[in-house]
Structures are given as C-alpha cells and as structure tokens.
Amino acid sequence: MKKNTLPLGMHDKLFKRAKVMYQIERKISDLLIEHGFYRIETPTLEHYQVFSDTVTTEHYHLFDRTGELLALRPDITSQIGRVIASTRVETPIKFSYSGKVFNYHEEMRGLTNEHTQAGVEIVGYPQKQALLEAIRMAKLSLEASHVLAYQFEFSHASILQTIFDGLQLTESELQTLKESIKEKNITKLNMFTQTHPSQFDALLKELPYLFGNSQTVLARAKSLTQNQQILDALDEIESYLESLGQDLVSPSLDLAQIPNMPYYTGLMFKVFGEKVPDHFVSGGVYDKLFERFGTTELTAVGWAIDIDSVYQAIKDQIVFEKGDL
C-alpha cells in the first residue's frame, strides 16, 4: 500500500495560502533587489559540516551515493559563509535570498519543520552602517508584506556569552543554565547562583525581569554588573537605539534572549507581531562566521523573515478575488 500521509512536521499549502505566500516571497525579493541586494540561490542539500561541527538531532540528515553525510539546510546564512570562503566573490557585498529551510521541532509542539524564508546578508561593510541598513530593510519588507503591527526587540550576544565563558561550566551544566534563562525560571536561576557563585550572580538572578522598555532595562542592567565586556555591550545597544531614533516605535529589550544561531557575536534583534506566537524576523551581527570556513574575519549583519509567520499575521485582512480557492 502506498503511503499517503506526510512526514511529521510537514504540511501541504493549498490554493489561497500557497498563492499569498508566493506573493509575499516575491514582493520581499523584488524589494531587496531594487535596493541593491544581489540575489543568491544556494542548494537545499549541503555537507552537514556547513551548518554544524557535529551531527545534531535538530537537522535533517541523509547519505549520498558515496556515503557522504548531507543535511537539508536549517538556515541560509551559514551557506553564505561557505560561498564567501569558496568562491571569488569580492566584499563588501549585499546578498538577498529566499527558499526553504528545515529544522526538527519537538513532536508535541505542533510546529512546522519546513519553512520558507527570505533574508539579507550584508558582508564587509562598516558594522554600524550595515546594521542600520539591515533594520531599515527589515521594516520595509514587513511593510511590503502588509504587516500592520510589529515591534522590534533587541539584545546582545556578548552579554550571555561573557557569562558562559566566565563560568567555565561543563556542557551539561551549560545546557541546564541556558534552559533556565530561556524559560525565565527565577527559582532555577537563584539555585544556580547558589551552587555556582560568581561575579554574575546579581545579573543572572535578575535576567527574567530584564525585558521591556529599553531605557528602564539598560539602567537596571548597568546597576547589576561591573564587568566591562557586559557594560560595553549595553553601551552599544544604547548607541544603536539612539541612532535609530524615530525609525522604530517603542523598541524593547530582552537581555535573556538566547541566540537562534551560534554564530551571532553582537547586537541581535527579533520582530514580534500580533497573531503570531513567536518572532517572524530574527537577525543580528555575526562577524565570526567566516572563520569557520577558513577565511579572515569579516563584518557581517543579516536577518531572515519567516514567510509562513507573515502569512499568519496578515491572513485575516486579505481580500480574495471571486473564484479564488
């Protein structure tokens, strides 16, 4: 008997949804090309080492005919790193892309394992210039997609990374701490500081509360630490928010934001909106990515927008033509 069911986490997109998602992807792609971003298309299959140094259960893997272990791409940014390192592409350069990405999620969470993304990578430009342009293009892409209400949320990868490096934990202890931070678990974080006392205790215990109004969060965070690396990161967030000025309406902070990808090194941002339970844009600074591929450090900023989530945000306001299925 032929199997007529889909693998877990996969879904057919039919008719109206397929049409609207195609239109969203095309609008964003056309917009980015019009603003000087070079279109790039990377393969869906890559050697697994492009995305991770180890085999992870979060990625889809398969063997080719010669026995090489491959992966369905879980993100496209890593592929940009491979392109820069393996071709004669000259920097500075600005890329835009769209395509499918694949990630396993926990079975009972009801999340889709296949997503359509569009995004940008700005490589080799002065960091501040690149980041401000990236945020501006993210806003324009949301507006082109008719997303009416959204909010930017910022953090900085260096804050938590400084804490993790300073604590010198085992891999198991580190994963437990990350889960406690992600869950904003006040009790577990307090217990952790008791068993692993350090200069970061005050900040760790307050992390679940360090989100919301940017000025309030920055002032509170600065009062909880004397670590210069963390203070520098907080100053950098403040400087960028001042530069963005009126471009963003009421940006918020969440200093307990765990990076989506391990290559983030500086300012990070996510965009949240109504009718979408999770962020539908994520991005940031990732200057160290290219070193994984044997090339020199390059300034780099990028973001990805989840087309599936954008559709969820706008579907109720779509007016379809008569006869549309």
C-alpha positions as CSV (number, residue, x, y, z in Angstrom):
1,M,0.0,0.0,0.0
2,K,1.3,3.4,-0.9
3,K,1.8,5.9,1.9
4,N,-0.5,8.9,1.6
5,T,0.4,10.7,4.8
6,L,3.0,13.4,5.3
7,P,6.1,13.1,7.5
8,L,5.8,14.7,10.9
9,G,6.0,18.5,10.8
10,M,5.4,18.7,7.0
11,H,2.2,20.3,5.5
12,D,0.7,20.9,2.1
13,K,0.0,24.6,1.3
14,L,-3.0,24.8,-1.0
15,F,-4.6,27.4,-3.2
16,K,-5.2,30.7,-1.3
17,R,-2.4,30.1,1.2
18,A,0.1,29.0,-1.5
19,K,-0.8,32.0,-3.7
20,V,-0.4,34.6,-0.9
21,M,2.8,33.1,0.4
22,Y,4.2,33.2,-3.1
23,Q,3.2,36.8,-3.4
24,I,4.8,37.7,-0.1
25,E,8.1,36.0,-1.1
26,R,8.1,37.7,-4.5
27,K,7.4,41.2,-3.0
28,I,10.2,40.9,-0.5
29,S,12.6,39.5,-3.0
30,D,11.8,42.2,-5.6
31,L,12.1,44.9,-2.9
32,L,15.6,43.8,-1.9
33,I,16.8,43.5,-5.5
34,E,15.5,47.1,-6.1
35,H,17.6,48.3,-3.1
36,G,20.9,46.9,-4.5
37,F,21.0,43.4,-2.9
38,Y,22.4,40.7,-5.2
39,R,20.2,37.7,-5.5
40,I,21.7,34.4,-4.4
41,E,20.3,30.9,-4.5
42,T,22.1,28.1,-2.6
43,P,21.4,24.4,-2.7
44,T,18.9,22.8,-0.4
45,L,21.4,20.0,0.3
46,E,24.9,20.6,1.7
47,H,27.6,18.7,3.6
48,Y,26.4,18.7,7.2
49,Q,29.6,20.4,8.4
50,V,28.5,23.7,6.7
51,F,25.9,24.1,9.4
52,S,27.4,22.3,12.5
53,D,30.7,20.8,13.6
54,T,28.7,17.8,15.0
55,V,25.7,15.9,13.9
56,T,22.6,17.3,15.7
57,T,19.1,15.8,16.0
58,E,17.6,19.2,15.1
59,H,18.7,18.8,11.5
60,Y,17.6,16.5,8.7
61,H,20.4,14.2,7.6
62,L,20.8,11.7,4.7
63,F,23.6,9.9,2.9
64,D,24.5,10.4,-0.7
65,R,25.5,7.5,-3.0
66,T,29.1,7.7,-1.9
67,G,28.3,7.6,1.8
68,E,28.9,11.3,2.4
69,L,26.6,12.7,5.2
70,L,24.5,15.6,4.0
71,A,22.0,17.9,5.6
72,L,18.9,19.7,4.4
73,R,19.7,23.3,5.1
74,P,18.5,24.5,8.5
75,D,19.5,28.1,7.6
76,I,20.9,30.0,4.7
77,T,23.3,32.3,6.5
78,S,25.8,29.5,7.0
79,Q,25.7,28.8,3.3
80,I,26.6,32.5,2.6
81,G,29.7,31.9,4.7
82,R,30.6,28.9,2.6
83,V,30.1,30.9,-0.6
84,I,32.3,33.8,0.6
85,A,35.1,31.3,1.6
86,S,34.9,29.0,-1.5
87,T,34.4,31.5,-4.4
88,R,35.9,34.6,-5.8
89,V,33.0,36.8,-4.6
90,E,34.5,40.2,-3.6
91,T,33.5,42.0,-0.5
92,P,31.9,44.3,0.5
93,I,28.7,42.9,-0.9
94,K,25.0,42.7,-0.1
95,F,23.1,39.4,-0.7
96,S,19.3,38.7,-0.7
97,Y,17.7,35.2,-0.8
98,S,14.6,33.2,-0.3
99,G,14.0,29.5,0.0
100,K,13.1,26.5,2.1
101,V,14.8,25.7,5.4
102,F,14.3,22.6,7.6
103,N,14.5,22.1,11.4
104,Y,13.1,19.4,13.6
105,H,10.9,20.6,16.5
106,E,9.6,18.7,19.5
107,E,6.8,16.4,18.3
108,M,4.1,17.7,20.6
109,R,4.6,21.4,20.0
110,G,2.7,21.4,16.7
111,L,5.4,23.4,14.9
112,T,6.2,23.1,11.2
113,N,9.6,21.6,10.3
114,E,9.7,23.2,6.8
115,H,9.6,27.0,6.5
116,T,10.0,29.5,3.7
117,Q,12.5,32.3,4.5
118,A,13.6,35.4,2.8
119,G,16.5,37.5,4.1
120,V,19.6,39.6,3.6
121,E,23.3,39.3,4.4
122,I,25.4,42.5,4.4
123,V,29.1,41.5,4.3
124,G,32.3,43.6,4.6
125,Y,30.6,47.0,5.3
126,P,31.3,49.1,8.4
127,Q,29.2,47.4,11.1
128,K,27.1,50.3,12.2
129,Q,26.2,51.3,8.6
130,A,25.3,47.6,7.8
131,L,23.2,47.1,10.9
132,L,21.2,50.3,10.4
133,E,20.6,49.4,6.8
134,A,19.6,45.8,7.8
135,I,17.0,47.1,10.2
136,R,15.7,49.6,7.7
137,M,15.3,46.8,5.1
138,A,13.5,44.6,7.6
139,K,11.0,47.3,8.2
140,L,10.4,47.9,4.5
141,S,10.0,44.2,3.9
142,L,7.3,44.0,6.7
143,E,5.5,47.0,5.2
144,A,5.7,45.5,1.7
145,S,4.1,42.3,3.2
146,H,1.3,44.4,4.7
147,V,2.2,43.6,8.3
148,L,0.3,46.4,10.2
149,A,1.6,46.0,13.7
150,Y,5.0,44.8,14.9
151,Q,7.7,45.5,17.5
152,F,11.5,45.2,17.4
153,E,13.2,43.6,20.4
154,F,16.9,43.9,20.9
155,S,19.6,42.1,22.8
156,H,23.4,41.5,22.5
157,A,25.1,38.1,22.1
158,S,28.1,39.2,24.1
159,I,26.2,39.6,27.3
160,L,25.3,35.9,27.8
161,Q,28.4,34.7,26.1
162,T,30.6,36.6,28.5
163,I,28.7,35.0,31.4
164,F,29.0,31.5,29.9
165,D,32.7,31.9,29.2
166,G,33.4,33.2,32.7
167,L,31.6,30.4,34.5
168,Q,33.6,27.6,32.8
169,L,30.7,25.1,33.1
170,T,30.5,21.5,31.8
171,E,28.4,21.0,28.7
172,S,25.6,19.6,30.7
173,E,25.7,22.5,33.2
174,L,25.7,25.0,30.4
175,Q,22.7,23.5,28.7
176,T,20.8,23.5,32.0
177,L,21.6,27.2,32.6
178,K,20.6,28.1,29.0
179,E,17.2,26.3,29.5
180,S,16.7,28.2,32.8
181,I,17.4,31.5,31.1
182,K,15.2,30.7,28.1
183,E,12.3,29.7,30.4
184,K,12.9,32.8,32.6
185,N,12.8,30.4,35.5
186,I,13.5,32.6,38.6
187,T,13.8,29.6,41.0
188,K,16.3,27.7,38.9
189,L,18.4,30.7,38.3
190,N,18.5,31.5,42.0
191,M,19.5,27.9,42.8
192,F,22.2,28.1,40.1
193,T,23.8,31.1,41.7
194,Q,23.9,29.3,45.0
195,T,25.7,26.3,43.5
196,H,27.9,28.3,41.1
197,P,28.6,31.6,42.8
198,S,30.4,34.2,40.6
199,Q,30.6,37.9,39.7
200,F,27.5,37.4,37.5
201,D,25.1,36.4,40.4
202,A,23.2,39.7,40.6
203,L,22.7,39.8,36.8
204,L,21.7,36.2,36.5
205,K,19.1,36.4,39.2
206,E,17.5,39.5,37.5
207,L,17.6,38.2,33.9
208,P,13.9,37.1,33.9
209,Y,13.0,40.7,34.7
210,L,15.4,42.4,32.2
211,F,12.9,42.8,29.4
212,G,10.6,45.6,28.2
213,N,11.2,49.3,28.0
214,S,14.7,49.8,26.6
215,Q,15.8,52.7,28.9
216,T,14.5,51.0,32.0
217,V,16.2,47.7,31.2
218,L,19.5,49.3,30.3
219,A,19.6,51.4,33.5
220,R,18.8,48.3,35.6
221,A,21.3,46.0,33.9
222,K,24.1,48.6,34.3
223,S,23.5,48.7,38.0
224,L,23.9,44.9,38.3
225,T,27.3,44.4,36.9
226,Q,30.8,45.8,36.8
227,N,32.0,43.5,34.1
228,Q,33.5,45.7,31.4
229,Q,32.6,43.5,28.4
230,I,28.9,43.4,29.5
231,L,28.9,47.2,30.1
232,D,30.4,47.7,26.7
233,A,27.6,45.6,25.1
234,L,24.9,47.6,27.0
235,D,26.5,50.8,25.8
236,E,26.5,49.5,22.2
237,I,22.8,48.7,22.4
238,E,22.1,52.2,23.8
239,S,24.1,53.8,20.9
240,Y,22.3,51.9,18.2
241,L,18.9,52.7,19.7
242,E,19.8,56.4,19.7
243,S,20.9,56.2,16.1
244,L,17.6,54.5,15.1
245,G,15.7,57.4,16.8
246,Q,12.2,57.7,15.5
247,D,12.6,54.9,12.9
248,L,11.4,52.4,15.5
249,V,8.3,52.8,17.6
250,S,8.9,51.8,21.2
251,P,11.7,49.2,20.7
252,S,12.0,46.8,23.6
253,L,14.9,44.8,25.1
254,D,15.2,41.2,26.3
255,L,18.7,40.6,27.8
256,A,17.8,36.9,28.3
257,Q,17.5,36.4,24.6
258,I,19.4,33.2,23.6
259,P,20.8,33.5,20.1
260,N,18.9,31.5,17.4
261,M,22.2,30.6,15.8
262,P,25.6,30.0,17.4
263,Y,27.4,32.5,15.1
264,Y,25.9,35.7,16.5
265,T,28.5,37.9,18.1
266,G,27.0,41.3,18.6
267,L,23.6,43.2,18.6
268,M,20.7,40.9,17.9
269,F,17.1,41.7,17.1
270,K,13.8,39.9,16.7
271,V,10.4,41.2,15.4
272,F,7.2,40.2,17.0
273,G,3.6,40.9,15.9
274,E,0.0,40.2,16.6
275,K,-1.5,36.7,15.8
276,V,2.0,35.1,15.7
277,P,3.1,33.3,18.9
278,D,6.8,33.5,18.1
279,H,9.0,36.1,16.3
280,F,8.7,36.3,12.5
281,V,12.0,38.1,11.9
282,S,15.4,37.5,13.5
283,G,18.8,38.8,12.8
284,G,22.0,40.4,14.1
285,V,25.8,40.7,13.8
286,Y,27.9,37.6,13.2
287,D,31.4,38.6,12.5
288,K,33.0,35.3,13.4
289,L,31.0,33.1,11.0
290,F,33.5,33.2,8.1
291,E,36.4,32.0,10.3
292,R,34.7,28.6,10.4
293,F,35.3,28.3,6.7
294,G,39.0,29.2,6.9
295,T,38.7,32.8,5.8
296,T,39.5,36.0,7.6
297,E,37.1,37.8,10.0
298,L,34.6,39.9,8.1
299,T,31.9,42.3,9.4
300,A,28.5,40.8,8.7
301,V,24.9,41.6,9.5
302,G,21.9,39.6,8.4
303,W,18.3,38.8,9.0
304,A,15.7,36.2,8.0
305,I,11.9,36.7,7.8
306,D,9.6,33.7,8.1
307,I,7.1,33.8,5.3
308,D,4.8,31.3,7.0
309,S,4.6,33.5,10.1
310,V,4.0,36.6,8.0
311,Y,1.0,34.8,6.3
312,Q,-0.4,34.0,9.8
313,A,-0.1,37.7,10.7
314,I,-1.9,39.1,7.7
315,K,-4.4,36.3,6.6
316,D,-7.4,37.8,8.2
317,Q,-7.0,41.1,6.3
318,I,-6.6,39.5,2.9
319,V,-9.5,40.1,0.4
320,F,-9.5,37.4,-2.2
321,E,-10.9,37.7,-5.7
322,K,-14.1,35.9,-6.6
323,G,-13.4,32.4,-7.6
324,D,-10.2,32.0,-5.6
325,L,-10.0,28.7,-3.7
